[in-house]
């Protein structure tokens, strides 16, 4: 096992993940595991970043559905990071 107090956590989330669920995940990680920081990031944005891009059209082919999401980076007051 590793010491969780020394690990920063990045959660790749679905765009439809609700705020109450995010709060619950944050509480468990902060209160129980004592992680120093948590960052939630969009799975669609992470896909683009893996290709070296920050703007594009992400097509996600799932088992039951296909989603098409346009992604554009906006750096400003709406950027979110929990610490």
QUINORRA-V863196 format. One record per pair of residues at least 12 apart in sequence whose ideal C-beta (glycine too) atoms are under 7 Angstrom apart, sorted by sequence separation. I is the first residue (numbers start at 0). GAP is how many residues later the second one is. D is the distance in whole Angstrom. If there is no record, write none. Layout:
I & GAP & D
I & GAP & D
This chain:
25 & 12 & 6
56 & 13 & 5
57 & 13 & 6
10 & 14 & 7
43 & 14 & 4
55 & 15 & 6
54 & 16 & 6
54 & 17 & 5
21 & 18 & 6
54 & 18 & 6
53 & 19 & 4
8 & 20 & 6
47 & 23 & 6
43 & 25 & 5
8 & 26 & 5
44 & 26 & 6
7 & 27 & 7
10 & 27 & 7
12 & 27 & 5
14 & 27 & 6
43 & 27 & 5
6 & 28 & 6
7 & 28 & 6
8 & 28 & 7
12 & 28 & 7
3 & 29 & 4
4 & 29 & 5
7 & 29 & 5
8 & 29 & 5
9 & 29 & 5
10 & 29 & 5
11 & 29 & 6
12 & 29 & 7
13 & 29 & 6
14 & 29 & 7
3 & 30 & 6
12 & 30 & 6
3 & 31 & 6
4 & 31 & 7
9 & 31 & 6
11 & 31 & 5
11 & 34 & 5
39 & 40 & 7
38 & 42 & 5
39 & 42 & 7
38 & 43 & 7
37 & 44 & 5
36 & 46 & 4
25 & 56 & 6
